[in-house]
Amino acid sequence: MTQTATLEPPVPESAISHRQRRFGKSQGRTAAWLVGPAVVLLVLFILIPIALTFSLAFTNAKLVSPQPGTFVGFENFSRMFHDPVFWKSMRNTVLFAVFVVPLQAGFALVLALLINAKVRGVNFFRTVYFLPVVTSIVVVSMLWQFMYQPDGLINSVLRAVSGGAIQGTDWLGNPTTALGAILLMSIWQGVGFHMVIWLSGLQTIPGDLYEASSLDGASTWQDFRYVTWPSLRQTRTFILVTITIQAFALFAQIQVMTQGGPLDSTSTVVFQAVRAGFAQQQTGYASAISLIFFVLVLSVSFVQRYLTSDKDVKK
């Protein structure tokens, strides 16, 4: 008895294309549901505020006003460039960035090199160094505000160490020391985050490079100069640009600790924009300041693109 093989009839190409279209539509709907919430949030909290900032910067709009703002052209920008408080804020912002970028990046690199060494208790020190990062900046600012008071911890330590010869000062109430005090606190609070980024870059360096360097008789400094530092090019670019943007956006510490004082010695661009927009209810003027801040951040982004571009590729 023989069995005859039954051949299935071929599937028409139209049915295959119909299935492919249905599968493609199903994938498209799934992707739309997944991406949709992110797109909505992006539009609501990024694109719309940016568009409103551009439009309001050329008006005299008020935060609470029965009448809508009218177009005033470049009047807000002219007022800004003749405002001494704005130039103080700009100077303080740039000065803060000039000092905080190299100091915070340098201290974070030193901590990362120490943590990267295989010694006992490394996990404990990682936790200690990173603890200020996970603490609220408002809590950290209030804590350091108490420490900076005339009868606070810092002056008490100075008096104890110097035997009463150094009495200290009102660190936040003195125009000469207020910005430096906030600078010190900001470095302490953010150094742990950038330490982790440095550490991730250090752990991606191949060990073969250090073995070859050791065979050549290189010292510890030579290892760092010719192996570690060149291998951290992308990491250090990211860290420097990140710290710079964060420095330009300095606000929370100022709001909690000094409110821009004394004598506008700690006022920054972002703080002045918030104060003009909410405290003084000058929405148009605040939008103009925010627009200038946007240009600063955009310039930093262009610098990042230039530094991270591969200029060493030869044809």
C-alpha positions in Angstrom: 0.0 0.0 0.0 1.6 3.3 -1.0 1.1 6.7 0.5 0.8 9.7 -1.7 2.3 12.9 -0.5 -0.1 15.8 -0.3 1.3 19.1 -1.4 -0.1 22.3 0.2 -1.2 24.8 -2.3 1.1 27.8 -2.5 0.1 30.9 -0.6 -0.7 33.7 -2.9 1.6 36.7 -2.9 -1.3 39.0 -2.2 -2.0 37.1 1.1 1.7 37.4 2.1 1.8 41.1 1.4 -1.5 41.5 3.3 0.0 39.7 6.4 3.1 41.9 6.2 1.0 45.0 6.1 -1.0 43.9 9.1 2.2 43.0 11.0 3.7 46.4 10.1 0.6 48.3 11.2 0.6 46.3 14.5 4.2 47.2 15.1 3.5 50.9 14.2 0.6 51.0 16.7 2.8 49.4 19.4 5.6 51.9 18.8 3.2 54.8 18.8 1.8 53.7 22.3 5.4 53.4 23.6 6.7 56.6 22.2 3.5 58.6 22.6 3.9 59.5 26.3 7.5 60.6 25.9 6.5 62.8 22.9 3.7 64.4 24.8 5.9 65.2 27.8 8.6 66.6 25.4 6.1 68.9 23.7 4.5 70.0 27.0 7.6 70.7 29.0 10.3 71.4 26.4 9.0 72.6 23.1 6.1 74.7 24.2 8.1 76.5 27.0 10.8 77.3 24.5 8.3 78.6 22.0 6.7 80.7 24.7 10.0 82.1 25.8 10.9 83.2 22.3 7.5 84.9 21.9 7.3 86.5 25.3 10.9 87.9 25.2 9.7 90.5 22.7 6.6 91.6 24.7 5.9 93.5 28.0 3.8 90.6 29.4 3.2 90.4 33.1 2.6 87.3 35.1 -0.7 88.4 36.5 -2.3 91.1 34.4 -5.8 91.6 33.0 -4.4 92.8 29.8 -2.3 90.7 27.4 1.3 91.8 26.7 2.1 93.9 23.7 5.0 93.6 21.2 7.9 95.9 22.3 10.6 94.6 20.0 14.1 94.5 21.5 13.2 96.7 24.5 13.7 93.9 27.0 17.1 93.2 25.6 18.1 96.8 25.6 17.0 97.1 29.3 18.9 93.9 30.1 22.2 95.2 28.6 21.8 98.4 30.6 20.9 96.6 33.8 23.9 96.5 36.2 22.3 93.6 38.1 22.2 91.5 34.9 25.9 92.1 34.4 26.6 91.2 38.0 24.6 88.1 37.6 26.5 87.2 34.4 29.8 87.9 36.0 28.9 85.7 39.0 27.7 82.9 36.7 30.9 82.9 34.6 33.1 83.3 37.7 31.4 80.4 39.4 31.8 78.2 36.2 35.5 79.2 35.8 36.3 77.9 39.3 33.9 75.0 39.8 34.6 73.3 36.5 38.3 72.5 37.0 38.1 72.1 40.8 35.1 69.7 40.8 36.4 67.7 37.8 39.9 67.5 39.4 38.7 66.4 42.8 36.4 63.9 41.2 39.2 62.4 39.2 41.5 62.1 42.3 38.7 60.3 44.2 38.0 58.0 41.2 41.7 57.1 41.0 41.7 56.2 44.7 38.5 54.3 44.5 39.7 52.4 41.4 42.6 51.0 43.4 42.0 47.5 44.6 42.1 48.0 48.4 39.9 46.9 51.3 36.9 49.1 52.1 36.5 50.5 48.7 32.7 50.1 48.7 32.4 52.0 51.9 34.3 55.0 50.5 32.2 54.9 47.3 29.1 55.2 49.4 30.5 58.0 51.5 31.6 60.0 48.5 28.4 59.5 46.6 26.1 60.2 49.6 25.9 64.0 49.0 24.7 63.4 45.5 21.6 61.5 46.5 20.8 64.0 49.2 18.4 66.8 48.2 20.2 70.0 47.2 17.8 72.0 49.4 18.7 69.9 52.5 22.4 70.3 51.7 22.0 74.0 51.2 20.2 74.4 54.5 22.8 72.3 56.3 25.7 74.4 55.0 23.8 77.6 55.7 23.8 76.6 59.4 27.5 75.8 59.2 28.4 79.1 57.6 26.7 81.2 60.3 28.9 83.4 62.6 28.4 80.9 65.4 28.3 77.9 63.1 30.5 74.9 62.9 33.1 76.3 60.5 33.9 79.4 62.6 33.9 77.2 65.8 36.5 74.9 64.2 38.6 77.9 63.1 38.6 79.3 66.6 39.5 76.0 68.1 42.3 75.3 65.7 43.8 78.8 65.9 43.4 79.2 69.7 41.0 82.1 69.2 43.3 84.0 66.8 40.9 83.5 63.9 37.3 84.4 64.7 35.9 83.7 61.2 33.3 85.8 59.5 29.6 85.8 58.4 30.5 83.8 55.3 27.1 84.2 53.5 26.6 87.8 54.8 29.9 89.1 53.5 29.9 90.1 49.8 33.5 89.1 49.5 33.1 85.5 50.7 29.4 84.6 49.9 30.0 83.4 46.3 33.1 81.4 47.4 31.2 79.8 50.2 28.5 78.6 47.8 31.3 77.5 45.4 32.8 75.3 48.1 29.5 73.7 49.0 28.6 73.1 45.3 31.9 71.3 44.7 31.4 69.1 47.8 27.9 68.2 46.8 28.5 67.3 43.1 32.0 65.7 43.2 30.6 62.3 43.9 28.5 62.1 40.8 31.4 63.0 38.5 33.6 60.6 40.4 31.3 57.8 39.3 31.6 58.9 35.7 35.4 59.1 35.9 35.4 55.7 37.5 33.4 54.2 34.7 35.9 55.6 32.2 38.8 54.2 34.2 37.3 50.7 34.2 37.1 50.7 30.4 40.8 51.1 29.9 42.3 47.8 28.8 44.7 46.3 31.3 47.1 45.3 28.5 48.1 49.0 28.2 49.3 49.1 31.8 51.1 45.8 31.4 53.0 47.0 28.4 53.8 50.3 30.2 55.0 48.3 33.2 57.3 46.2 30.9 58.8 49.5 29.6 59.6 50.6 33.2 57.1 53.4 33.3 56.4 55.1 36.7 53.0 55.8 38.2 53.0 59.3 36.8 54.0 58.1 33.4 51.2 55.6 33.5 48.7 58.3 34.2 50.2 60.8 31.7 50.6 58.4 28.7 48.0 55.8 29.3 45.2 56.9 31.7 44.7 60.5 30.6 44.7 59.9 26.8 42.2 57.0 27.3 39.8 59.3 29.2 39.4 61.8 26.3 35.6 61.1 25.8 34.9 60.9 29.5 36.6 64.1 30.4 34.9 66.0 27.6 31.5 64.8 28.8 32.3 65.7 32.4 33.7 69.2 31.6 30.7 70.1 29.5 28.2 68.6 32.1 29.8 70.6 34.9 29.8 73.8 32.8 26.1 73.5 32.0 25.3 72.8 35.7 27.4 75.8 36.8 25.5 78.1 34.4 22.2 76.7 35.8 23.1 77.6 39.4 19.9 78.4 41.2 18.8 76.2 44.1 21.8 77.0 46.4 21.3 80.8 45.8 17.6 80.6 46.4 18.0 78.8 49.7 21.2 80.3 51.1 21.4 84.0 50.0 18.5 85.0 47.7 21.1 86.7 45.5 22.6 88.8 48.3 24.3 90.4 49.8 24.4 93.3 47.4 23.7 91.0 44.4 27.1 89.4 45.0 25.6 85.9 44.5 22.9 86.6 41.9 23.1 84.5 38.8 21.5 84.6 35.4 18.9 81.8 36.2 18.2 83.3 39.6 17.6 86.8 38.1 15.3 85.3 35.5 13.2 83.5 38.2 13.1 86.6 40.4 12.1 88.9 37.5 9.4 86.4 36.3 7.8 85.5 39.6 8.8 87.9 42.4 8.6 91.0 40.1 6.0 89.4 37.7 7.9 90.7 34.6 7.4 87.7 32.4 8.6 89.4 29.2 11.9 90.6 30.8 12.4 87.2 32.5 11.9 85.5 29.1 14.6 87.7 27.5 17.0 86.7 30.3 16.1 83.0 29.8 16.7 83.4 26.1 20.3 84.7 26.8 20.8 81.7 29.1 19.6 79.4 26.3 22.2 80.9 24.0 24.9 80.3 26.6 23.9 76.6 27.0 23.7 76.2 23.2 27.2 77.6 22.9 28.4 75.0 25.4 26.7 72.3 23.3 28.5 73.4 20.2 31.8 73.3 22.1 30.9 69.8 23.2 30.2 68.8 19.6 33.6 70.2 18.5 35.6 68.6 21.2 33.9 65.2 20.8 34.2 65.1 17.0 36.9 62.7 15.7 39.4 65.1 14.2 42.2 62.5 14.1 40.7 60.5 11.3 42.8 60.7 8.3 41.8 60.1 4.8 
